[in-house]
Amino acid sequence: MTVTLPYRQRNLRSQNTRNTELNKEICFAVINSTTCCREERIVSAQSESADLEAQIFKGLCSRIADECQDIGLAAEAVAELDVLTTLAEVAVENNYVRPIVDDSKKFKIVRGRHPVVEVGTDFIANDCDLSEGNSMSLITGPNMAGKSTFLRQNALIAVLAHIGSFVPAEHAHIGVIDKIFSRVGASDNIALGHSTFMVEMVETAAILNQATSKSLVILDEIGRGTAINDGLSIALAAIEHIHDVTKSRAICATHYHELPKLSSHFVYM
């Protein structure tokens, strides 16, 4: 069955449809206008915020620049206080003692300890006496026996004593040291084209040329970067030079068992 609407009714429905579409367009236009206004406000706020931040930062930098000298002095004072309080705290917690530092050539450590290795372990304390008449010590022993640790701990004790700190030992008497020389470890320098042996020889030569009678020298397995006979000869020559020429206080560790047999030829060893 077909129903035919009167012309007036059809015209009304068509008009209603057009009104609905027009309302949608008006609503969309209003929404777009509101959104644009809000977007402009947001963008403007961001720009204003950045300008305000830059202005505040510039003002802060200007105030800091005006007080730069006072701030620097305060920072130095706080840094010095921080170092001193830390050294004091470590000394109390680990039973450090006050060392005797004078103009003599003594270097006597009683039951010295490594300040780092001893933490959290049952560390075995060691004595070291490099005083006049016994200014050089030669140490030998198997791997992992503690030779390198012994060398390092005495150098560290010397450094701590010279910066005014207490030291990890029961007693320490150290004459003023002008330089501390260390030839420990094995490494090459690929950038300069230096092999492990070359690096070792360059560093050893620097020690032999610059050390004085007031220096402290630690040598760990000198000559190990080459053949046994050559290494033994190099180690013996270096020890002889330190003993006879520079007369430095020195501790040398070695795996060459022939060296201890020759120790009787060195008066101060």
Buried (B, 14 or more C-beta within 10 A) or exposed (E): EEEEEEEEEEEEEEEEEEEEEEEEEEEEEEEEEEEEEEEEEEEEEEEEEEEEEEEEEEEEEEEEEEEEEEEEEEEEEEEEEEEEEEBEEBBEEEEBBEBBBEEEBBBBBBBBBBBEBBEEEEBEBBEBBBBEEBBBBBBBEEEEEBBBBBBBBBBBBBBBBBEEBBBBBBBBBBBEBEEBBBBBEEEBEEEEEBEBBBBBBEBBEEBBEEBEEBBBBBBBBBBBBBEEEEBBBBBBBBBEBBBEEBBBBBBBBBBBEEBEEBEEEBEBB
